[in-house]
Amino acid sequence: MSFKLIVDTFSVSRDTEHFIQLKTLKNPNSEDQVWLAVEIIGDSKYARATSQSIIDTMEEVFFDKLELGAYERFEQSLKEVTSSSRA
């Protein structure tokens, strides 16, 4: 059996203590893509907003400097997400 997802966002599970969202980030100026799996465990009251904040930060930083390699941009994106989560 095989599955084909034809959407860029897919919420796998949502209940009072668990939230998972899969997201594909694309940019028309690059062939690079980022696939994210965001899982939030605990009170899901702000899970959607937190997930969207992570996705927005990843997209903004990853596609900012296309002259850098994809690995370096991905690492910078992760650093930005973790530094903004501490604030």
N, C-alpha and C positions, 0 to 999 in steps of 0.2 A: 504494500500500500504506500502511496506517496501523497504528499500534500504540496500544494502550491499556494503561497500567499500572494495576493494581488493588491495588497494595501501596504502603505508605509508605516502604519501604526496598528498594533494588535495588543489589546489588553487580555492577558491570559487569565488572571484571577483577581477578583475584587471582593473582599468581605471586610468585616470589622477590624481584622488584625493582619491582613495580608494584601499586598498590591503588587502586581507584576505587569510591566508594560514593555513590549518589544517595539523598537523604532528603527527605521532605516533613514539615515541622513544622506542627502544627495545635494550636489551643487551643479548647476548647469555649466559652470566655468571649469569643471574638473571631472575626470572620470572616477575619482576617488569616492568611496562610500564608507560610511561608518554604520555598523549595526550595533545597537545598544539593547541590552536587557537590564532594565531597572527593576530591582526588587526592594520593596519597603515593607519591613515587618514591624508591627506595633500598631499604635493608634493610627488608623488610615484617614483621619479627619483632614489632614493636610497632604496626604500622599500624592494626589494628582498635581497640586501646585509644586510640591517638592520635585516630583518627577519631571515636570515641565521645565523647572528651573535648571535641572541637570542637563536636560536635552538642549535647551537654549544655549547654555554655556558651552557645551561640547560643540554644537554647530557653529557658534560664533568664533571660537578659538581655532577649531580644526580647519575651517575654510578661510581663515584670515590671511595667512601667508602661504600661498600655494607654491611659492618658489622653494620652500623647505620640503624635505622628504615627509612622506605620510607618517612614518613611525615617529619622527620628531614632533610633528604637529599633534599626533595622538597623545604623546607623552605630555606636551604642554597643555592640552585640553584636560587631561586627568589632573594635572597639578592645579589648574584653575578651579576645577570642580571641588577638589578637596580643600583648597584654601578658602573658597567662598563658603563652604559648609561649616568652616570653623568660626566664621565671623558672626 
